[in-house]
């Protein structure tokens, strides 16, 4: 059992918060937390995980271990790593549900000093099109309605409603398991 603070909001409350924020906010990389004003600034994780669920971004003792690329802070990589190892705050899902988070990790390749692609995430706010059509072995994220905060820096509104096309296209472009999208549940 974790001694770290739990989320302030349930999955359904997080979905309601996400829907209320559509067409607002400004995207600014590295920003957003539980106490950020409703209108931002946010990045994808600062919005979908921290603001929607009420989880503080800086989280001492989070995702600490030999596997960790990021510890003590929540981002796409640390969330996925926690779901794979510690399961303190996140757990993997095979079937979509309201409030699930779609996250892909930052991709770094040998010989490249900078990331090839930054991690990105969204919160699932609609699953109706996926009912009876979802195949966990070939997830079609286009069947999901998501709210995401997307860049580039300064984009306004940064928070938009879309389907999961970005995550579907990402997995086609990056088919290796270590680069693919993870669908995560936030543990209460």
Buried (B, 14 or more C-beta within 10 A) or exposed (E): EEEEEEBEBBBEBBBBBBBEBBEBBBBBBEBBBBEBEEBBBBBBBBBBBBBBBBBBBEBEEBBBEEEBEBBBBBBBBBBBBBBBBBEBBBEEBEEBEBBBBBBBBBBBEEEEEEEEBBBBBBBBBBBEBBEEEBEEEEBBBBBBBBBBBBBEEEBEBBBBBBBBEBBBEBBEEBEEEEBBBBBBBBBE
